[in-house]
Amino acid sequence: MFKQGCYNKVGYWPKILKGLVLGLFMCLVFSLMLFIIGGCAEDLDNEVVEEEASVEEKEDKIASLEEELAEQEEIIEVLAKAGWSYELLANNQKIFEDGYIYIDEPDLDIVFRETLPPYYDLYVEEFNQGALENVADHINLLTAEKLYKKTAADGTTVSDVPVVYLFKDLEPGDVIELEVSRELQERLHLETEVVTIEKR
């Protein structure tokens, strides 16, 4: 009886130890799974953060490129405008900044000329950004009573053909007035939109 009871007690402890070992193993496995899942979640969070940072960097780069493009377009526009030359002459005399000029001859020819930029044919699209559209529409004759003849480019193509107003038999005191557009006024460096030519 005594030996049998001891045997039973001895056989009982290995079962307890086995259960404890199994429990510890399950705890280790569970802890390991939590560690792996936590690590994956952290990696995923890091990837999300990196992806968000990458998107922000790309957006910043796009914004920077758009600013550079806008600056380049402004430079092209300035250069395109500077390439064109505009003249307003009365009997081959340049109109003064105040827009007033005297002539002594009885006949008057007013010439408004647009000159093509150098190398225009190589950069047509770029230079056209700086040209006045329908150049003949930028000048308006206010005094037409003694107008003898007018010639002008048709305005459909870019050319060096000037707008010319011819007057005959002007008398002392006769005044001829022209109105120019604001844009043309700027190109001609005039202080006024109305040009006055008086016969002395």
C-alpha positions in Angstrom: 0.0 0.0 0.0 2.7 2.4 1.0 4.8 1.7 -2.1 1.8 1.9 -4.3 0.8 5.2 -2.8 4.3 6.6 -3.3 4.3 5.4 -6.9 1.0 7.1 -7.4 2.4 10.4 -6.0 5.6 10.1 -8.1 3.5 9.6 -11.2 1.3 12.5 -10.4 4.2 15.1 -10.3 5.4 14.6 -13.9 1.8 15.4 -15.0 1.9 18.6 -13.1 5.3 19.5 -14.5 4.2 18.6 -17.9 1.2 20.9 -17.5 3.4 23.7 -16.2 5.9 23.4 -19.1 3.0 23.3 -21.6 1.5 26.4 -20.0 4.8 28.2 -20.1 5.3 27.2 -23.7 1.9 28.6 -24.7 2.7 31.8 -22.8 6.0 32.1 -24.8 4.2 31.4 -28.1 1.5 33.9 -27.3 4.1 36.5 -26.2 6.0 35.9 -29.4 2.9 36.3 -31.5 2.1 39.6 -29.8 5.7 40.7 -30.4 5.6 39.8 -34.1 2.2 41.4 -34.5 3.3 44.5 -32.7 6.5 44.7 -34.8 4.4 44.3 -38.0 2.1 47.0 -36.9 5.0 49.3 -36.1 6.5 48.5 -39.5 3.2 49.2 -41.2 2.9 52.5 -39.3 6.5 53.4 -40.4 5.6 52.6 -44.0 2.5 54.8 -43.8 4.5 57.7 -42.3 7.2 57.2 -45.0 4.6 57.1 -47.7 2.9 60.3 -46.4 6.3 62.0 -46.2 7.0 60.9 -49.8 3.7 62.3 -51.0 4.4 65.6 -49.2 7.9 65.7 -50.9 6.3 65.1 -54.3 3.7 67.8 -53.7 6.4 70.2 -52.6 8.5 69.4 -55.7 5.4 69.9 -58.0 4.7 73.3 -56.4 8.3 74.3 -56.8 8.3 73.3 -60.5 5.1 75.2 -61.1 6.7 78.3 -59.5 9.7 77.9 -61.8 7.5 77.5 -64.8 5.5 80.6 -64.0 8.7 82.6 -63.6 10.0 81.3 -66.9 6.7 82.3 -68.6 7.0 85.8 -67.2 10.6 86.1 -68.4 9.5 84.9 -71.9 6.7 87.4 -72.0 9.0 90.3 -71.0 11.6 89.2 -73.7 8.9 88.7 -76.3 7.5 92.3 -75.7 11.0 93.8 -75.7 11.7 92.1 -79.1 9.1 94.2 -80.9 9.7 97.8 -82.0 7.0 100.4 -82.4 7.3 103.8 -84.0 4.9 106.7 -84.5 6.4 109.4 -86.8 5.1 112.7 -88.2 6.9 113.6 -91.4 9.7 111.3 -90.2 9.9 113.0 -86.8 9.5 111.0 -83.7 6.6 112.0 -81.5 7.7 113.5 -78.2 6.8 111.9 -74.9 4.2 114.6 -74.2 2.4 113.6 -77.5 2.7 117.1 -79.1 4.7 118.0 -82.2 4.8 120.9 -84.7 5.3 120.6 -88.4 6.1 123.3 -91.0 5.1 121.4 -94.2 1.6 121.7 -95.7 1.6 118.0 -96.3 1.7 115.4 -93.5 2.3 111.7 -93.4 1.8 110.0 -90.1 3.5 106.6 -90.0 2.8 103.9 -87.3 5.3 101.0 -87.8 5.6 97.7 -86.1 9.0 96.0 -86.7 9.5 92.3 -86.3 12.0 91.0 -83.7 15.3 89.6 -84.9 15.2 85.8 -85.5 11.4 86.0 -85.5 11.1 83.0 -87.8 12.9 80.8 -85.3 10.7 81.7 -82.4 7.4 82.6 -83.9 5.2 81.2 -81.1 7.3 82.8 -78.3 7.5 86.3 -80.0 3.8 86.4 -80.9 3.1 86.4 -77.1 4.6 89.9 -77.0 3.1 91.4 -80.1 0.1 93.8 -80.3 -2.9 92.0 -81.7 -4.5 93.6 -84.8 -1.9 96.4 -84.7 -4.1 98.8 -86.8 -6.8 98.8 -84.2 -4.4 100.4 -81.6 -4.5 103.7 -83.3 -7.5 105.9 -84.0 -7.7 109.1 -86.1 -9.7 111.7 -84.3 -9.3 114.4 -87.0 -10.3 113.0 -90.4 -11.5 116.2 -92.2 -8.3 116.7 -94.2 -7.3 113.1 -94.5 -6.2 112.4 -98.0 -5.4 108.7 -97.8 -4.9 105.9 -95.4 -3.0 102.6 -95.9 -2.7 99.9 -93.4 -1.8 96.2 -92.9 -4.9 94.0 -92.9 -4.2 92.8 -89.3 -4.5 89.2 -90.2 -0.8 88.5 -90.4 2.3 89.7 -88.7 4.3 92.0 -91.0 6.4 95.2 -91.2 3.7 97.0 -93.2 3.0 100.3 -91.5 -0.2 102.2 -90.9 0.1 105.5 -92.9 -2.2 108.5 -92.8 -1.6 111.1 -95.5 -2.8 114.7 -95.3 -2.7 117.4 -97.9 -2.7 121.2 -97.9 -2.7 121.8 -94.2 -2.9 125.5 -93.1 -1.2 127.2 -90.2 -3.1 126.4 -87.0 -4.5 123.1 -88.3 -4.4 120.4 -85.7 -4.5 116.6 -86.3 -5.1 114.3 -83.4 -4.7 110.6 -82.9 -5.7 108.4 -80.1 -3.6 105.4 -79.2 -4.5 102.4 -77.0 -3.1 102.1 -73.5 -0.9 99.2 -74.6 0.5 101.2 -77.5 1.0 104.2 -75.3 3.2 102.1 -73.1 5.2 100.7 -76.0 5.7 104.2 -77.4 6.7 105.6 -74.0 4.1 108.3 -74.3 2.7 110.3 -71.3 -0.7 110.6 -73.0 -3.1 108.6 -75.1 -3.8 111.5 -77.5 -1.2 112.6 -80.0 -1.5 116.1 -81.3 0.2 117.4 -84.5 0.0 121.1 -85.3 0.8 122.9 -88.5 2.8 126.1 -87.9 
